[in-house]
Amino acid sequence: MSSDSFFRQLATRHPVLLHAATWTLLLVLTVLASSLAPEAAFTAAISRLHGGFIRIPLEVPGEILCVPESMVGTSDFDFLLPTVFAAIAVFGSACLLRSLGLWEEIVPQAREATGGAFV
């Protein structure tokens, strides 16, 4: 059995599964982009100076803070905070999708196709 016929059978027999997989993939990509964007922006904004100092831009345009390299590094929160943020983003995205009612059209069709066996 080729992969083309497998996906075609999956789409015709289990449209809800295909729909869920599509939205899950979109949620994962959204969370990935939203959790990596702030870190990438901060990394692009700081710059090293000669003499072991790092320039960090502040909120006010044109204001820059120069600190020694030894003061800037990773901490234990560098893993924890993005993970918590990603969990909150997934939860919020799932609530948004549920409130949009995307399942209202597909679930009755799936129940009809399976003879009411779909829960």
ABEGO torsion letter per residue (X at the ends): XBAAAAAAAAAAABAAAAAAAAAAAAAAAAAAAAAAAAAAAAAAABBBBBGGBBBBBBABBGBBBBBBAAABBBBAAAAAAAAAAAAAAAAAAAAAAAAAGAAAAAAAAAAAAAGGABX
